[in-house]
Amino acid sequence: MLRLEERVEELAQEANTTVHPDFRLWLTSMPSKVFPVLVLQNGIKLTNQPPQGVKANLTRTYNDLTQEILDSCPAKPTEWRKLLFSLAFFHAVMQERRKFGPLGWNIRYEFNTSDLECSTMTLRNFLTEQEQVPWPALEYVVGQINYGGRVTDDLDRRCLMSILRQYMTPRVLDPSYRITPVSGTYYIPEDGPLESYSRDEAAVGLFDRTASGQLNSLSVVLGQEMDRFNRLTSNMASSLAELQKAIKGLVVMSAELEAMYNSMLINVVPELWARYAYPSLKPLASWVKDYQERMAAMRAWLSGGPPPTFWLPGFFFPQDGIYISGLWIDGARWDSAAGCLVESLPGAMYAPLPVIHFFPERDYEPPGDQYQCPLYKTSVRAGLLSTTGQSTNYVLSVSLPVRPGTEEDVWVLQGVALLCMLDD
């Protein structure tokens, strides 16, 4: 913000500055206490805030709804419309609770229409693909993933799930069910065309799915990853600049800078960088190359959209599955002709794993003739124990076919595992 204010002052003082009459500069910003006064004085101010009140929130949602969206689930039209309204009401409650401070949420969360969009897509997919309404799956995906992904406080998550259970329940399909049982003011309207919802004061709905510019789950993940890389890059740039000044004698060589300098001499990643970085056992030269490859992958995703394959550490999107590449097998190798794990070649500890397809499956039970191969971030395998009892270095287990005639115990005893990266 301060740099922006300086730039505006520089432009104002330049006598020869000419601006095209059709030029317009759009700036977006979150609320800030240090917003430049010059920008406020010389620009047109617009604010984008969610509607105030449950009714206004629902009205805005249904105003953007089309009859095509209302008819987009022919497999279960009645369940779709009732649950659609119930989901829209739940979204309005999520936003309205922010007005009540700690009584609503311990932390103020920025729930937005992308959460509602992802939830409605999930709802329609489940209703289309399942014979019965999968209530537990709906409750988990909507509550724990779509909305719960923003919630960092455990008690807030408990509150969210308690609220959701009022809206994702078989009782919603009962015509006599009241969403607000105490007052009975809000209820799900009778099934009908879009106009019938608009005429009902309690009815409200959804938004246009063709709206552009809204974040989906993958975009949120990309944004979080970019934030982490930006923090790491900023730390590397600032520490290197300070180290150069210290070497030239312009500033005092602190103990932290000296440790960084000594680490570079022996080709070790400085602790100052590792503090902000991802787990890795690579020496400094290989680590820098790996860092550049990760940054290139993020830039390619940012500019060209989601790639056809994800380089792990990758990201899981439970829709059509994703392709994962870049994994290594430790203690075995993959036989492409036989399509299974086989023993390592002499003198070869690691072998690359070909591209694999991760596909979400409900109530998955691993086949008995396959090896549940653990996937680790680094070759150390050990890490701090998390609350789940698993090492923080552990990612997940992957079902892999094994050489015919061998049992899972053979590969367990050999310590076969998958790695996200090698040490060199």
N, C-alpha and C positions, 0 to 999 in steps of 0.2 A: 504493500500500500504506500509506503514512504517513497519507494522508487517511482511508483506511478505518479505521485504528486510532483516529484522533481521533474519528471519528464513533461508533465503538463505545463509547468512553469517555464521550462526551456522552450517549448513550442510557442508559448504566449509571448516570449521575449524576442523571438526570431522575427525580424522585420520583413524578411523576404519570403516568409512562409505563405504559400498559396494552397488552398484546399479546394478540391473539386466540389462544385455545388451539390452534386449527388452523392458525395461521400458520407457514409454513416458508420460509426463505430459502436458496436454492441459489446457491452461489458457485463459479465455476470459475476456475482459475488454472494457468498454467504454473509449473514449479518456480521458487521464488524464495528468495533468501537473507535477505530482509527481510520475510518473511511476519509479519503482526501476531500477537503472542503471545495477545492477548485473543481473537482469532477462533479460534485453535487450541484454547484452553482451554474456550471456550463452545460449540464446535460438534462435530459428528460428522465425522470425517475419512474420506474415501474417496479412493483412488488408482486411476487407470486406466492400466495398463501393458501392453504387449504380452507374450504368453507367453514364458517363458524356454526357449530350446531349439527346434531345428527341429521335433522331433516334437510338442511342445506347441503350437507355432504352427500347424502343419498340422492338428492335432487340433481346435483351436478353429475353424479355418476350415471343416472338414468337419462339425462339429457344427451349424453354422448352415445347412448345405446341405439343400435339399429335393429330392425326386425330380423335381419339376416343373422345377427349374433344370437338373438332370442330363439331362432329356429335351427341353430347349428349343432344340435344334439338330437337327431331323430330317433336314436336308439331308446332314449329315456327322456322324452320331452318334459313330462311333468316334474320328475325329480330334478332335471337340469334347471328349470326355471325357479323352482322353490329354493334349491340350494344356491343358485346364483344370487337370488335376493338375500338369502341368509348370509352369504359370504360378503356381499356388499355392506350389509348392516354391521357385520363383524369388523370390517375395515373402518367404517365410520367410528365405531366405538374405540378402536385402537388409537385413532387420531385424537378423538375428543378427550380421552383420559389424560393427555398431556397437559390440559388446562388446569388440572387439579394438583400439580406439583407432586410431592412424595406420596400423596394419597392415590394418585393415578399410577405413576411409575417412579421407581427409585432413581432412574436415569431417564432423561428426556431422549426418546428415540425418534429418528426421522423416518417413520413409515411413509411410504409414498405409493403412487399408482403402479409402479413396477412390481411391488409385492402383490397387489391385487391382480395384476395381469398374469403373473406366474401362477398364482393360486387358481385362477379361473381356467388357465390352460391345463393345469393338473386335474382339476375337477372334470373338465370335459373329456380328457383322455381316459380317466378312470371309468366314467360312466359309459363311454363308447366301447371300451375294451373288456370290461368286466360284466358278467351276467348279473351280479348283485352289487349294490353300492358298497364299496370297500371302506367302511367307516374307519377302522383303525389306520389304514394307509392314508386316508384323507387327513385324519387328525395329525398324523406324524409329519407328513410332507408340508402341509399348510402351517402347522404350529411350530414344529421343530426346525424346519429348513427355510421355508419362504419368509415367514415373519420372525421365527426364532433365530435366524441367522444374524439379525441385527441386535438381538438381546444379549447383553453381557452379564447381567446380574441373574443369579440362579432364582432368587425370589420373584423377580420380574417374569422370568420364564414360567415359573409355576403359576403366576397370576394369568399370564397369557393363555396357558393351556386350560385353566379353569374357565376362562371366558369362552374360548373356542368350543369347549364341550357343550355350551348352550346352543351353538349354531351348527355344529357338525354332529348331529344326532338323529336317529330315526324318527324322533318326535317331530322334527321339522316337517315331515311329510304328512303329519296329522292336520287336517283342516282346522281343528280347534286349538292348535298350539299357539301360544302367545310368546313372542320373543322376549317381551318384558312381562314376566308372570305377575309381578306385584301390581303394576298399574294397568296392564293389559292394553296399553296404548298402541304398541306396535305389534303387528302380526303380518304373516306372509299372505299377500293377496291371492285371490282365486286365479287359476290359470286362464290366460287370455292373450289377446294381441298386445302390442306395445302400447297402444293408446289407452288400454284399460289400466295399465300400470301408472301412466302419467296422470290419469284422472283421480286415482286413489291417493289421498294425502299421505298415507303411510308407505306407499309403494315407491321403490326406487331401484336403481339397477347398476348397469355396468358401462364401461367405456368402449370406444371404438378400438378394436384390436389393430386396426391399420395405422393408429397414431404412431408417428415416428419420433425418434429422439428419446425414447424411454429406455431405462436400463433393464436388462434382464439379468438372470443369475450369473451367467458367464461374464458379463460386463462388470458386475460388482467384484467378482473374483479377480479379473484383470486389473481393476482399479486398485484393489488391495495389494496385489503383487507389485504393481508399479510404485505404489507408495513405499513399500519395503526397499525396492531397488533404488528409489530416489534418496531415501535416508542413507543407505549404504554409500551411494555415489557421492553425496554431499559430504559425508564423514571422510571418505577417502581423499576428496579434493582439498578439504580444509586442513586435514592432518598433513598431507604432502606439502601444502603451501607453508605451513608452520615449520615443518622439518627443513625445508630449503632455507628459510630465514635463519633457523638455528645453525645450520651448517655454515652460512655466510657470516654468522656472528651478529645478526641484526636483532635477535631475541635470545633469551636464555634457553639453553638446552635443558628442558625439564626431564624428569625421570621417565615420564610416559613417552616423550619423543626419543629419548635415548634407547628405551626398550624397543621402540618401533624401528629405529635405525639398526640396532643389533640383529633384530629378526630378519631384516632385509639382507643383511650380510650373509646370513646362513640359509637363505632361501626358505624362510618360514613366514607364513601369513601373520602379520602383526596382530597382537591381541586387541589393539584398538579397532581394527577392522573386523576381526572375528566376532566381536561383541555385537555388531550390527548385521553380520552376514549369516548365511545358511550353513548348516553343518557340513564340514568338509575336512578330509585328511590330506588333501593335495599339497605339494610344496608350492611356494609362492608363484613361480613361473607358470605352473600348470593351473593354479587357482585363478590367475589373471586371465588366462586363455579361456577357462571355463566361465568366468564372470562375463567376458565379452560375448561368448556364445549365448549365454542366458539373456543378456541385454538385447542381442540381435533377435532372439526368438520373441521377446516381449514387444520389440518395435514392429516386427513383422505381423504379429497378432493385432497390435494397435492400429496399424495402417491398412492391413489387408483383411481383417476379420479373423474369426476362429480358423486355425489351420486344420487340414485334414487329419493330421496326426499330432499328438501332444508329446513333447519331450518331457519325460518325468524328471524332477517332480512335476507332474501334470495335474489336471483338474478334472473332476468327475461331474458330469451333467446327466442326471437320470432322465433321458428322453429316448434317444436312439442309440445310446452308447457312444464311446469314443475310442479312437485308435491311439495306442501308447507305444512310443519307441524310446530307445536310449537306455534300456535296462541291460544288466550284465548278470550272467550266471556264475556263481562262486561254488566250485567243487563239482561241477558237471558241465555238460554242453548239450545243445539242442541239435537233434538229428532231423533236418528238414525233410529228408526222404521218408523216414519212418514216422515223423510227426510226434516225437516223444523225447523225453530226457534220456540221455545215455551217459556212460562214464566219460570223464575228461580224457583228452589226449595226453600222452606222457609229456610232462614239463609245462603243461598249460593249466594254470589255476583258474583263469577266467575265460569266459566265452560270451559273445554277444547273444542276446535273445532277440529273435525277429519281432517285427511289429505284431502286437496282439490287440484283440478287440475286447474291450471291457463293455459288457452289456448288463444292465440292471435286471435282476430277476427276483421276484417276490418269493419269500420262504425258500431260499436256495439251500439245498442240501448237497454238499460236495460228494462226488462219486467215490465209491470205495476203492476203485482201482486207480485213483489219481493221487499225486503227492501234493499236500497242502504246503506249498513253498512260501516261506516268509519273505517279505520284501523289506529291506532296510535302506536307510538313507546313505549310510557309509559302511565300510567293511568292519568297523569296530563292533557293530551290532549292539553292544551294550549302551545303555543310556539311563537317564533318571527314570524311575518308576512313576508312571502317571496314576491317576485315580482309578483307571481301569485295570491296573495291575500289569500293563504292558510297558515295555521300554519306550521312551520317547523317540528312540531311533527307529522303532518299528512302524511300518506304514500299514500293511495289510498282508493277508495270505492269498496266494494265487494258486488255483487248481491247475496242475500241469500233468499231462499224461506221462507215464514212465515206460521204460523198456518192458515189453511183455515178459512175464516170468519172474518179475521182481516185485517185492512188496514195499509199502511205504516206509517200513522200518529201515530198509537198506539205505534209502536216501536221507532219512533222519540221522542215522549213524554216521553218514559221510558229511553231515553238516551242510547240505546243499541249501543255498539261499539265493535270492535275487538282490542286486544292489542297484541303487540309483546312480552311483558314480564310483569310479576306481580311485585309487590313491595317487596315481602318477599323472 
